[in-house]
Amino acid sequence: PWKEALQILELMVKNGVMPNMRTYSAAISACEKKAQAKPALGLLQRMKNDRIVPDFIVYSAAISACGKAGLWESALKLFEEMKKAGERPDVVTFSSLITAYDRGGQWEKALEVFKEMEAAGVAPNVIAYSAAIRACDKSGNWKRAVGLLERMKNDGMQPDSTAYNYVISALSHAGQWDAAFSIYRQILKADTPKIKISTYCTVIRGFGVNGEWEKAMGVLTSMEGSGVEATSEVLESLYWALIDCKQDEVAEEIRQKLEVEGVVSLKRRKKSEPEKAEEAL
């Protein structure tokens, strides 16, 4: 645990034992594992104050901690500092910076770093691809999201559920329903860890927008067959999909299920994400 690592370091100092590179590296890595960026940055500054020059491992761990916390400015500063110190960023370091930009809402910059990584001759890994695809989703670049997914496959990588989920999200936001359904079918065939509940909801609503209520019901059947619990969010998405398709009787059955689960917020309908996406086109 990162707090214990800091306590041990302080105990060493009290006993007159000065921390060395190894000690600082271990403490910063402990902070990184729990996304504790500020303590990691504090330790890095202490290293410098003690005139210990950070090495590649220390820089990478600190940048990763900033990435997980979405502190893109700090991550970028360390990234540039690392390069000036003669340390060459690897795929993990680049991925951490992309993640920092992504979580910090700087999606265009995340994609710029992805380009920089490739220009530097560093091959992207699954984490880098997934973070870049998420940035495409958030920035509305659905064509590039699809392109990156295809490149992952061409590079011999198995896209993880994160990559698939964000490609579907990007397509749905752009109203590209046929393409979204195609990716969804790929997920069902692929050996991916998990389909997000939000992805199930997106696909169900999409079928509703397209008037394909039986396919919307089929998603629910598919979930049950895979042992995935149909949450109230899924059932509510299905309810509105059925209403869109004028399948009032079936929708009523779903509404009753929702009432059993304590969901009573269906009196006034809110626009679904697919409808919002369509209006934006």
N, C-alpha and C positions, 0 to 999 in steps of 0.2 A: 504493500500500500504506500502511496506517495507521502502521506503524513508521517508514517513511520520512518521513511527514508530521510525526511527532513529532520526528524527528531534525532536520528542517529548522527547525522551530519553536525547538528548543533552540539551534541554530546561530545563528539570528537574535538570540536573547537574548545569547549570548556575544559577538556582534559589535556589541552595543549598539543593536540594532534592536528596538523594542518591538512585540510582536504587536498587531494591531488586530482589529476585528470580522471582517474578511474572512479573516484568517489563522486565527483560532480557528474560524470557521465551516467552513473547508476541512478543518482537522484533525479536527474533530468528525465531519464528514460522512464522512471517510475511515474513522474508527473505526466509524461506523454501518454502513457497507457490509460490514464483516467481523464485525459483532455484538460489537464490543469495547466493552462498556458501561462497565466501570470506567475505562479510559483516557478515554473520552468524558466521564464524570462528573468526572474529575480536571481535564480541560481547562475544563469549564464552571465549576468552582470557581475556577480560575486567572483566568478572565475576570472573575469577580465581584471577586476580589482586586485585579485591575488596574483596577477601577471601569469596566468595559465592560459595559453593560447588554445581556443576550442578546436577540436579536430572534426573530421567528417561526421563521425557518429553523433557527437554532441550537437552540431548544427542540424543534422537530419532530425534528431529527436525533438529539438526545440521548434523547428519548422512544422513538424507533424503535430505537435501540441497546439500550435497556433492554427493549423489547418482545421483540426477537430473543433476548435473553439470559434472558428470563423473570423479570427483576427488577421485579416488579409494584409493590412499595412505592416504589422509586425513580421508576418511571414515573408513578405516581399523584402523588407529591410534585411532580414537574416539571410535570405536567398542571395541578395546582391553582395552582402558582406562575405558570405561563404565563397562566392566566385572570386572576389578580390583577394581572398586569402589563398587562392590557388586550389581550392577543393572543387572537383567536378561533380555537379549534381547528377544523381542517377534517377532511375524511373520512380523510386519511392519519394525522393525529394521533390521532383516535378509534380508527382501526384498529390503530394501534401499541399503544394502551392495552389494547384488547381482546385483542390477541396476548400482551401481557405477562401479563395475568390468566390467559389460557388456558394458556400455557406454565408459569406459576407454580402451576398447579393450582387457581386460584380461579375455577372455572367459573361459579358463580352471579353473581359480580361482573362477569365478562365479559359476561354477558347483560344485567346492569343498565346497563353502559356503552352497550351496543347500543341500549337503550331511551332512554338519555339523549341519544345521538347523534340519534335520530329526533325526540325532543322539541325538540332545538335546531334542527331544520329542516335537518339535514345528511343528505343522501341516502347510504345505504350503497353501497360499491362491492363488487366481487367478493371482495376480500381480507377486508373486514369481514364479509360474509355467511359466507364459508368459516370464518373464525375463530369466529363465533357458532355455526355448525352443529357445529363440533368441540366447542365447549363444551356444546352440547346432548347430544352423544354421551357425553361424559365424565360429565355430570350425570344421565344416564338419561332425558332429556326427548325421546323420539323423536318425539312428536307435533309439538313445536315445530320439530324439525329438518326434518321433512317440510314443515311450513308455510313455513319460511324458504326452502327449496329452490323451492317453488312461487312465492313472492314474488319471488325472483330472476328467474324466467322472466317473471312478470307485469310486472316492471320493465324488461323488454327485455334482460336480461343472459343470457349463455350461461354456465351454471354450469361451473366448471372441475372437473377430476378430483378435486381435494381435497374439494370440496363433495359430489359424488356418493359418493365413498368413505366419508365420515364419516356420511352419511345411511344408507347400507347398514349400516355398523357399528352405528349407533344402533338400527336396526330389528332387526338380528340379536341384539343384546344383550337386546332386549325379546321375542324370539321371534316377531316379526312377519315371518314368512318370505315370505308371498305379496307383501307390500308391498316387501320387500327384492328379490325376484326381478323385480318390476315396475321398480324403479329400475335394476337391473342391465341390463334390456333397453333402458332409456332411454340408458344409457351406450353400449351397443353401437351405437345409432342416432346418437348425438350425436357431434359433432366435438371430442372431448375429447383432451387430450394423452396421458394415460396412465391405465390402470387399475392400482391398486396390487396387488402380489402378494397382500397380506393380504386384499384384496377378493375376488380369485379364490378364495382358500382359504375365506373365509367363505361364499361362494355355493355352492361345492362341498359343504361340510359341511352347509349348509342343505338342499340337495337330498337328502343322505343321511338327515338327520333326517326328511324328508318321504317317504322311501321311493322317491324318483325317481332311481334310479341312472343311467338313460339320459341324463337331463338333466345329471347330474354329469359323465358322460363327455363330453357335448356341450360343456361349458365348456372341457375340455381341447382338444377339436377346434377350438373357436373361437379359443383362444389360439394354437394352431399355425397356423391360417389367417391370423391377424393378425401372424405373425412374432414372437410373444412366447414366450420360452423357458419351458418348464414346469420350474420349479425343484423341488428335493427337497421344499420345503414344500408345493408344490401337489400333487405326487404322493403325499405322505404324507396330505394331506387327502382326496385321492381314494381312497386305500386304505381309510381308515376309513369313508368314505361308502359304499363298496362292501360293507364288512363289515356296516355298519348295515343294508344292503339284502339281506344274505345272498347276495351275489354272490361267493362264495368263489373261484371259478375265475378270474374277471376280476381280483379283488383280488390273487390269487397272481401274476398277470402283472405287476401294478404293483409288488408287493413285489420281484419279481426285478429290475425296472428300478432300484429303489431300492438294491438290493444292489450292482448294477453301479456305481452312483454312490457307493458306500461307506457308505450309510446302513444301519445294522444295529440301530437302536434301536426296532424294532417288536415286540419280544418281549412287552413289557408295555404294554398300551394305556393312554394317558392320556386323560382326558375332553376332548372337543373343546369349543371355545367355545360352539357352539350348545347342547350338552347342559348346560353350566354355566348358560347363560342360561335354559334350560327349567326347571332345578331351582330357579332363583331366583324363578320366577313363582309 
